[in-house]
Amino acid sequence: MNYQATNDNNLADVLVHGIAADGTVRCVAAVTTNLVREAAARHETAPTATAAFGRLLTGTLLLGATYKDFDRLTVRVECQGIVEGIVAEANSHGGVRGYVKNPAADVPLNARGKYDVQGIVGDGMFYVTRESGYDIGLYREPYSGSVPIVSGEIAEDFAYYLAKSEQIPSAVLTGVLVNPAQDKVLAAGGVLIQMMPGADENIIAEIERAILAAPATTSAINEGATAAELLKNALGIVEFEILEEKPISFECNCSYERAVSIISAIDRTELEAMLREDRQATLICHFCNNKYLLDAAKLEEILSEK
């Protein structure tokens, strides 16, 4: 997978959060091209797996923007399709990371000539877990919700989760444009629009018309559309106000120190066998694919401390 620091249109990854219709409509949009490109490169995902992975990463960032208080938001797709499962984890600062259980999952294009994400996902469950309190040293019981996968196209599953678990009617658009010849992500992003209590029926109808008439999200991004312009496309003539704009990125909190901590927790007998047989230990982070090597000297140091 070919990774570059910026996309071809030099658009930075940005998320915007706004309101419309006197606060009765909540709207979020993001351009995620660079972070999806990096995630795909790190995990060496096949084109269809890249499309599914990028949609989940994008959707998780969009969903996280709707919550006021959380440290970590995890969205998991556990499925029966050949991708087996996808995980995305976002923080409140605009960082996101994740992994695909079977990064090689790939099938032919569907009847519409699009990547068949549904074909590699299949049936299963869609889980959302929101944790808070860690940043201030106060543990709180995580909030967890789950719904069956209803489409496998990811965006529709986010919308179904919001409608069933949080009782918020929502429109969710996510997309990833991949050039299979170059194995490169050309564009990625999404839009989330939520109808809050008191939303006017005429406003809702206008937004529905605008979404149907709007250009495909990834086509717009590939042609240079910003996150704010994605919102304009989706809202049509409905005016909106942007409350927040922030950079977003692929971000993992793994480190060599964490790797040492994990190895230090291993039973002494197993550590001695590791040192005797392999003369080293290697840990690979599921979320970012970084590898951490602890050599014989480090293992001996850990054993001496035990």
C-alpha angles and dihedrals in degrees: 000000000000113000125191129176095241135023124252092266093050090239114157118222105262137166123206126194122196149150135232139185096036092310096307092111122056116199134187131176134176141186106214104168098123098044093047089048090052093046091050092048093049093051096034092227123188115242097265092043088049090055092050094043093048092049092053093047090049095045092050091054091048092049092047090056090063094060122082099199125036140112099196132017117191125189118188130188110199107185148163095230123101093268085066094198146343129210130195126181124189133184129210092255096066100267122132135179136169150147143226120229092216107025091177092064108131137150134174119281116278126249090278092055092251131125106278099232090158088055094060096038104047121162125346144096135307114214130191123189124182120192128187142169099056095105091059096037094253115122116212128186107266119245112235131185135169141185134178116266105260102182112001089223089107099222093066089047091055089050092048091049091052092048096047105032101032100022092231116135104225143174114214125189121182130163145170123198113203129184101215093192090061095027087230135138107236100179140355136173146110152210132230121193121182128193108218125199111293096028110155116246091226091053090049091050091049092051091049090053092047093051092051091049096043121106117254110283096237093045089054092048092046088055092051106270115159125219090260090052090052088058091049090052092051097044098044112188093354107110119227140187123222110225099178140013121186140164118254129198148165103274132173127186096205117122144168089259091056090049090053090049091053093049091046089060092059118107114269094238092054091047091053091050090049091052094045097046106030104017088216146043127228125198123190120199111231092210102051105010092236113155123219120197121200109193128210093269091055092048090051090050091052091049092050090053090052 
